[in-house]
Amino acid sequence: MIYLDHNATTPPAPQVIAAMLPILSGVWANSSSQHGPGQDAKRVLSTARATVARVLGGKPVEVIFTSGATEANHLAVRGLLAASAPERKRVLFSSVEHAGHLKLAHALREAGTVVDLIPVRPNGTLDLAAAAALIGPDVALVSLMAANNETGVLMPVAEVAALTQAAGARLHVDATQLIGKLPFNFAACGADAVSLSAHKFQGPKGVGALLLRQGVTLLPQTLGSQERGRRGGTENLPGIVGMAAALELLGDIDLEAQRVASLRDALETGLRQALPDTHIWCTSVPRLPGTSYLRFGQLSVDVVLQRLDRLNIAASSGAACSSGGSQASQVLTAMGVPTEEALAAVRFSLGRSNTQEDIDTLLNTLPALLEPLLREEILTAP
């Protein structure tokens, strides 16, 4: 199989599995227990926490382990909002956040919180002028993704951080798609809180973290004594060890990003040459190295994915959590893309497991399957 859906999830690295197995079998005690086995688990937890902090440019005290990015996002937004001053109760999200995160925005609004969405331009980039106008003295926090999961567009985190700092607001960044694909440093990014999920960079599912700037107050959303009282629940020690191992495997991220970007560029160039009706979104702005969001004319995404499946190639229609439905992408809708075009959107997301041979195979097989369908589409167009 050729796997081109790395934005959805990544295959766990063999080294990650090897790091987790001895924890599953031999360090299974609760790290909160005072007996010997519990203290052994506590030491393993502390070592993993230090590794996560070091690789991501933070401090061990700033690492809160969670069940994944969704929990980390909720903890950050709800926790920072609850800790905000009474006069600061407005929350801002970008209009192209992950669909699951926008559900949180809707839930907050239904509960009485004033929630505003920062629009994006037609090229998928955040409208900074609109952001500046919206970020005022009544804003508690801004929640912004570092990179869009569908288009791959990089968001202006530094610029928004400057705006929030000037207004005295907090900034939460969902770095789920960025970490592991491009360099990241928590100390330098300007955010107060950053979410991540291990399965996006060859770690296990069901574990993630919230990086919380030391000195920033956050009220816990699940009560308990774990994670310095900031998140209740026994820590997933095997998963945490796996996440730390995956982060240590990242190596020279710049070099890997260049390799993956060259594969993506070869894919896009080849598709445009073979199928001139190919349209690729957001190519003129900075984006993730492995993300290509495109359509073949207005061929239904379901038809295209069926053809890809016949070739044993895995791709998606966008966000994995919302794929398989007939609704247009909310990201493309926010960019002003017509519904009929948005319904044709296909996402190829490349990663560490991909090679030039994968790209060559796709280019040598997919165009022949789609070209007759595109010709028929042109002939039947009104």
Residue pairs with C-beta under 8 A, 6 or more apart in sequence:
1 312
1 313
1 314
2 311
2 312
2 313
2 314
2 354
2 358
2 361
2 362
3 11
3 314
3 351
3 353
3 354
4 313
4 314
4 315
4 348
4 349
4 350
4 354
4 358
4 362
5 314
5 315
5 316
5 320
5 347
5 349
6 290
6 349
6 350
6 351
6 352
6 353
6 354
7 149
7 150
7 152
7 177
7 200
7 288
7 290
7 291
7 316
7 320
7 347
7 349
8 316
8 319
8 320
8 349
9 199
9 200
9 205
9 320
10 180
10 199
10 200
10 201
10 202
10 351
10 352
10 353
11 202
11 353
12 199
12 202
12 203
12 204
12 242
12 246
13 202
13 203
13 245
13 246
13 249
15 245
15 249
16 202
16 203
16 204
16 242
16 245
16 246
16 249
17 242
19 241
19 242
19 244
19 245
20 204
20 238
20 239
20 241
20 242
20 245
23 44
23 237
23 238
23 241
24 238
27 37
27 40
27 41
27 44
27 237
28 37
28 41
28 237
29 35
29 37
29 38
29 40
29 41
30 38
30 41
30 234
31 38
31 41
31 42
31 44
31 45
31 234
31 235
31 237
32 38
32 42
32 225
32 226
32 234
33 39
33 41
41 237
44 237
44 241
45 235
45 237
45 240
46 60
47 244
48 237
48 240
48 241
48 243
48 244
49 60
49 63
49 65
49 240
49 244
50 60
51 244
51 247
51 248
52 58
52 63
52 209
52 240
52 243
52 244
52 247
53 59
53 60
53 62
53 63
55 244
55 247
55 248
55 250
56 179
56 184
56 185
56 186
56 196
56 211
56 247
57 184
57 185
57 186
57 187
57 188
58 186
58 187
58 211
59 214
61 214
61 228
62 186
62 211
62 212
62 213
62 214
63 209
63 211
64 72
64 75
64 209
64 210
64 211
64 212
64 227
64 228
64 230
64 231
65 207
65 208
65 209
65 227
65 231
65 235
65 236
65 240
66 72
66 75
66 207
66 208
66 209
66 210
66 231
67 206
67 207
67 208
67 233
67 236
68 197
68 198
68 199
68 205
68 206
68 207
68 208
69 174
69 176
69 195
69 196
69 197
69 200
69 208
70 100
70 101
70 197
71 208
72 195
72 196
72 197
72 208
72 209
72 210
73 100
73 101
73 104
73 143
73 172
73 174
73 195
74 104
74 221
75 210
75 218
75 220
75 221
75 222
75 230
75 231
76 143
76 172
76 193
76 195
76 210
76 212
76 218
77 91
77 104
77 108
77 141
77 143
77 172
78 219
78 221
79 218
79 219
79 220
79 221
79 230
80 140
80 141
80 170
80 172
80 192
80 193
80 216
80 218
81 89
81 91
81 108
81 113
81 140
81 141
82 219
83 217
83 218
83 219
84 140
84 141
84 170
85 140
87 137
87 138
88 137
88 138
88 139
88 140
88 168
88 169
89 113
89 114
89 138
89 140
90 113
90 114
90 115
90 116
90 136
90 138
90 139
90 140
91 105
91 108
91 113
91 114
91 115
91 116
91 139
91 140
91 141
91 142
91 143
92 115
92 116
92 117
92 118
92 131
92 134
92 135
92 139
92 141
92 142
92 143
93 101
93 102
93 105
93 115
93 116
93 117
93 118
93 142
93 143
93 144
94 117
94 118
94 120
94 126
94 143
94 144
94 145
94 155
95 117
95 118
95 119
95 120
95 334
96 120
96 124
96 145
96 148
96 150
96 151
96 153
96 330
96 331
96 334
96 335
97 105
97 143
97 144
97 145
97 174
98 145
98 149
98 174
98 176
98 319
98 321
99 319
99 321
99 322
99 330
100 321
101 143
101 145
101 174
102 330
105 115
105 117
105 143
106 115
108 115
109 115
114 138
116 134
118 126
118 127
118 130
118 131
118 134
118 142
118 144
119 127
119 130
119 334
120 126
120 127
120 334
120 335
121 127
121 335
122 335
122 336
123 153
123 282
123 284
123 285
123 335
124 148
124 151
124 153
124 281
124 282
124 285
124 331
124 335
125 153
125 155
125 156
125 285
126 144
126 155
126 156
126 160
128 156
128 159
128 160
128 163
131 142
131 160
131 163
132 163
135 142
135 160
135 163
135 164
135 167
135 169
136 167
137 167
137 168
139 164
139 167
139 169
140 169
140 170
141 164
141 169
141 170
141 171
141 172
141 192
142 160
142 163
142 164
142 169
142 170
142 171
142 172
143 172
143 173
143 174
144 155
144 157
144 160
144 171
144 172
144 173
144 174
145 155
145 173
145 174
145 175
145 176
145 177
146 154
146 155
146 157
146 173
146 174
146 175
146 177
146 178
146 184
146 194
147 153
147 154
147 155
147 175
147 177
147 178
147 181
147 182
147 287
147 288
148 155
148 177
148 287
148 331
149 176
149 177
149 318
149 319
150 291
150 293
150 318
150 319
150 329
150 331
150 332
150 345
150 347
151 281
151 282
151 287
151 291
151 293
151 331
151 335
152 177
152 282
152 287
152 288
152 290
152 291
152 292
152 293
152 349
153 282
153 285
153 286
153 287
154 178
154 182
154 285
154 286
154 287
154 288
157 171
157 173
157 189
157 190
157 191
158 189
158 190
160 171
161 171
161 189
161 190
161 191
162 190
164 170
164 171
165 171
165 190
170 192
170 193
170 216
171 190
171 191
171 192
171 193
172 191
172 192
172 193
172 194
172 195
173 189
173 191
173 193
173 194
173 195
174 194
174 195
175 184
175 194
175 195
175 196
176 195
176 196
176 197
176 200
176 208
177 200
177 288
178 184
178 288
179 196
179 200
179 201
180 200
180 201
180 202
180 246
180 247
180 250
180 253
181 201
181 253
181 257
181 260
181 288
181 289
181 290
181 351
182 253
182 257
182 288
182 289
183 253
183 254
186 194
186 211
191 213
192 212
192 213
192 216
193 210
193 211
193 212
193 213
193 216
193 218
194 210
194 211
195 208
195 209
195 210
195 211
196 208
196 209
196 211
197 207
197 208
198 204
198 205
198 207
198 208
198 239
198 242
198 243
198 246
199 205
199 206
201 246
201 247
201 250
202 246
202 249
202 352
203 239
203 242
203 243
203 245
203 246
203 247
204 238
204 239
204 242
204 243
206 236
206 239
207 236
207 239
207 240
207 242
207 243
208 243
209 243
210 231
212 218
212 230
218 230
220 229
220 230
220 231
220 232
221 231
222 231
222 232
222 233
223 232
224 231
224 232
224 233
225 232
226 232
226 233
226 234
226 235
227 235
250 256
256 352
257 289
258 289
260 289
260 290
260 350
260 351
260 352
260 354
261 289
261 290
263 290
263 350
263 354
263 355
263 356
263 358
263 359
264 289
264 290
264 291
264 292
264 348
264 350
266 356
266 359
267 292
267 348
267 350
267 359
267 362
267 363
268 278
268 280
268 283
268 292
268 294
270 359
270 363
271 278
271 280
271 294
271 363
271 366
271 367
272 278
272 280
274 363
274 367
274 371
275 296
275 367
275 370
275 371
275 374
277 296
277 297
277 374
277 378
278 294
278 295
278 296
279 294
279 295
279 341
280 292
280 293
280 294
281 293
281 294
281 332
281 335
281 337
281 345
282 293
288 349
289 350
290 349
290 350
290 351
290 354
291 347
291 348
291 349
291 350
292 347
292 348
292 349
292 350
293 318
293 345
293 346
293 347
294 345
294 346
294 348
295 301
295 341
295 344
295 345
295 346
296 304
296 344
296 346
296 370
296 374
297 344
297 374
297 377
297 378
298 340
298 341
298 343
298 344
298 377
299 344
299 370
299 373
299 374
299 377
300 343
300 344
301 317
301 343
301 344
301 345
301 346
302 317
303 373
304 344
304 346
304 370
305 315
305 316
305 317
305 346
307 366
307 369
307 370
308 314
308 315
308 366
310 369
311 361
311 362
311 365
311 366
311 369
313 361
313 362
313 366
315 346
315 347
315 348
315 349
316 323
316 346
316 347
316 349
317 323
317 324
317 329
317 345
317 346
317 347
318 329
318 331
318 345
318 347
319 329
326 343
328 337
328 339
328 342
328 343
328 345
329 337
329 342
329 345
332 341
332 342
332 345
333 339
333 342
